[in-house]
Amino acid sequence: MWKRLVLLWTLLRGDARQLWFALRHPAAPGWLKLGTALVALYVVSPIDLIPDFIPFFGQLDDIVLVPLAIRFLLKHLPPEIAAATAAQRR
């Protein structure tokens, strides 16, 4: 499980940092916090779309779905929060 988290963090470092800054923003909407909690729950949950014991495909769903979910959350940020977090990301 830790290897999966390290790999996801490496792939998502930029988006994850922007999401972190967005969550810490004073005007962060509640849906963003809920969505982030659900993504984190999916990452650590033993229940997956494709079970992890299936070679290659077991981890592939995590590597594909988690970045898509984070990108979806970031694309739907209010413009003022997106601008503030993009400036902090650099």
PLY file of the C-alpha trace (Angstrom):
ply
format ascii 1.0
element vertex 90
property float x
property float y
property float z
element edge 89
property int vertex1
property int vertex2
end_header
0.00 0.00 0.00
2.82 2.45 0.80
4.40 1.89 -2.60
1.10 2.79 -4.21
0.87 6.00 -2.18
4.45 6.97 -3.04
3.82 6.36 -6.73
0.62 8.38 -6.68
2.34 11.22 -4.88
5.15 11.28 -7.42
2.71 11.38 -10.32
0.46 13.98 -8.76
2.89 16.20 -6.96
1.82 19.38 -8.74
-1.92 18.72 -8.67
-1.77 17.41 -5.12
0.02 20.55 -3.95
-2.53 22.74 -5.66
-5.34 20.74 -4.06
-3.65 21.08 -0.68
-3.43 24.86 -1.07
-7.07 24.97 -2.20
-8.16 23.01 0.87
-6.28 25.43 3.13
-7.79 28.49 1.41
-10.22 30.31 3.72
-12.96 30.27 1.07
-12.60 26.56 0.20
-16.05 25.15 -0.57
-17.44 22.22 1.39
-17.78 20.06 -1.72
-14.01 20.32 -2.23
-13.32 19.00 1.25
-15.83 16.18 0.81
-14.47 15.26 -2.62
-10.90 15.21 -1.33
-11.92 13.04 1.61
-13.62 10.60 -0.78
-10.53 10.42 -3.00
-8.31 9.77 0.03
-10.73 7.12 1.25
-10.60 5.40 -2.13
-6.79 5.36 -2.07
-6.57 3.68 1.34
-9.67 1.51 0.97
-9.15 -2.21 0.41
-12.22 -2.17 -1.85
-11.28 -1.10 -5.38
-12.93 -0.99 -8.76
-10.45 -3.66 -9.86
-9.02 -5.76 -6.97
-5.33 -5.20 -6.25
-4.48 -8.90 -6.37
-4.95 -8.87 -10.16
-1.45 -8.21 -11.53
-0.93 -4.82 -13.20
-4.63 -4.00 -13.57
-5.15 -3.92 -9.80
-2.95 -0.86 -9.42
-3.84 0.61 -12.79
-7.29 1.71 -11.65
-5.72 3.68 -8.78
-3.13 5.25 -11.04
-5.82 6.35 -13.49
-8.84 7.17 -11.31
-7.15 9.14 -8.54
-5.41 11.66 -10.85
-8.64 12.06 -12.83
-10.60 12.72 -9.64
-8.07 15.29 -8.40
-8.00 17.00 -11.79
-11.83 17.07 -11.79
-11.86 18.75 -8.36
-9.27 21.31 -9.45
-11.12 22.16 -12.67
-14.27 22.96 -10.72
-12.63 25.32 -8.23
-14.04 28.83 -8.03
-11.85 31.15 -10.17
-10.48 33.18 -7.25
-9.36 30.05 -5.39
-7.88 28.53 -8.56
-5.87 31.69 -9.22
-4.62 31.90 -5.63
-3.59 28.24 -5.51
-1.94 28.33 -8.95
0.21 31.25 -7.77
1.26 29.34 -4.62
1.98 26.19 -6.61
4.92 27.78 -8.43
0 1
1 2
2 3
3 4
4 5
5 6
6 7
7 8
8 9
9 10
10 11
11 12
12 13
13 14
14 15
15 16
16 17
17 18
18 19
19 20
20 21
21 22
22 23
23 24
24 25
25 26
26 27
27 28
28 29
29 30
30 31
31 32
32 33
33 34
34 35
35 36
36 37
37 38
38 39
39 40
40 41
41 42
42 43
43 44
44 45
45 46
46 47
47 48
48 49
49 50
50 51
51 52
52 53
53 54
54 55
55 56
56 57
57 58
58 59
59 60
60 61
61 62
62 63
63 64
64 65
65 66
66 67
67 68
68 69
69 70
70 71
71 72
72 73
73 74
74 75
75 76
76 77
77 78
78 79
79 80
80 81
81 82
82 83
83 84
84 85
85 86
86 87
87 88
88 89
